[in-house]
Amino acid sequence: MTGFSESAWRAVAPTYAEILDHPFVSALREGTLGEDVFARYLLDDAHYLTGYARTLAALAARMPDPEGIGLLAGSAAGAVVAERELHRAFLVPRGIDPDAPDAPAPTPTCLAYTGFLLTHAATSPVEVGLAAVLPCFRVYAEVGRAIAGSVALEDHPYAAWIAAYSDPDFEASVVAVQDAADALASTTSSEHLREMHAAYATATRLEWRFWDASWCGETL
């Protein structure tokens, strides 16, 4: 029997296809994405990761077992440490400090996405909140794998980003979080399962909007 995470992923296949075809992702894959656009994306992603880590930490506190608590708490720490270091490795050599007081404010899309996640973490059943964070894991693993499988990383301007999201350790973390969601989904009510699917679909669309906001130069 197919678990929740695979069923939900199949349901958002059209949105994922739009993500792969988005000009931002296409240019990222080809190595032609402007450094200014990539920097803008990373700066917004730094804001996003703060909200994402808070969401994971809030969900960790609500997980029903020690394994789930440790999994999400570890993912929250990873979002703060590892991914922010990836940002800084690109930005700081270019004279950009993502933590500077005058750094750009989060885009409206970033605020909408983090607000969506934090609201679910605080007010929805824990399984629905977990469903809302899954697309960030899955989309990045799929995009990273797709790009890594189609380009040579040597001398690619965004090789570090591609390598990070196609790394087997990252893929293993995706599988672990999906397994946790599947376990919760297997015992939840039909109403909450519908809410899980709805949250997953909305978050996947917000992933598309996040790429688009960076591509279009969205600002407050």
Beta strands, then each sheet from edge to edge (+ up, - down):
end
